[in-house]
């Protein structure tokens, strides 16, 4: 397994690049970073220790796109659900210019409708 700090660094980078590319309509770059985040998510699926160590840190990251991804991954894994929902609800009320508010709102909506999230 990669060094923990490297995983955190990559996660932050991929989440930020995904949101930036999505806002700019660069779906090739957005999809590339989505795939990289999904690969890390699979690492979380395979290591409860890694997910329990990384996700709280990522939920409290200063970057809102990182928080949205971390919250979605928490809901997908069934970890820290209350914190994840609170984070998504908070971000969903923010301006779309400062945070991925639409993404937060849609993540909550899909989770509430389906009861789970898959990546």
N, C-alpha and C positions, 0 to 999 in steps of 0.2 A: 504494500500500500504506500502511496505517496505520503510525504511528510504532511502532517496536519496543517501547518501554516501555509503550505503550498496549495492545499485543497481550498482553504478559506480564501486565499488570494485569487485563485482561479475562479472560484464561485462568484466573488465580488465583481471581477472583471467581466465574466460572461453575462451576468445579470445586467450590468450597466451597459454593455455593448448591445445586448438584446433590445433593451428599451430604447436606446438611442437610434438604433437601426430601424426599429418599428416605427418610431416617430417620423423618421425621414423617408419611410417607404422603401427602405433597402431590405427587402424580404429575404434575399439571399444571405446577407450577413445575419439577419435576425434568426433565420432557420438554422444557420451554422451554430450560433451561440445557444439556441434552444437545445440542439442535439448535445452540445457539450454539457449543459446543465442537466440534461436527462441522464447522461453518463454518470455524473456525480450523484444524482438521485439514486441511481442503481447501486452505487457504493453505499449510500445510506441504507438502502434496503438490505444489503448484505452485512452491514455492521451496525448493530444497535448502539454500540459504544461510540462509533464515529458520529452517528446521527444525533445522539443525545449530547454529545460534546459540541458539535458544530452548529446545530440549528438554533439554540438559544443565542449564541453569539451573532449569528446572521440575522435573526429576528430583530436584534437591537442595533444593527448596522446603521451608519449615518445616511446611507443611500437608500432611498425609498424603493427603488427597483429591486435591490437586494432583499429588502424586507418583504416585498410582495412575493418574490420567488420562495423565500424561506418559509413564509406563512403557508403558501400553497403546498410546499413539500411537507410541512408539518401536518397539514390536513390529509395529504395523501398517505402519510405513514401513521396517522392517528396519534401523533405526539403533540403535546403543548397546544391542544386545540383551542382552549380559551384565549391564550395569548395570541395565537394566530388569527382567530376571528376578530379579536379586539384591534389588532394591528391593521387588518384588512378594512375593518369598518372605519377606522381613523383615516387611513389613506384614501378611501373611497370618497370622503367628504372634502378632500383637498382640491386645489386648482389643478387642472390637467397640465398646466405649464410648469408646475413644480414637482409633480409626482405622477406616477402611473395610476391615477385614480380610477379610470375606466377599467383597467386590468384588475384592480383590486375588487371593484364592484362585480365584475363578471366572474371572478374566481369564487367569490362568496355565493353568488347566485347559482353557479353550477354545483358547488359543494352542497348547498341547501337542497337543490332539486334532486341530485343523484345520491347524496349521502357519502360520496367518496370522490377523490380526484385520482386520475391516472396519468402517467407520463410515459 
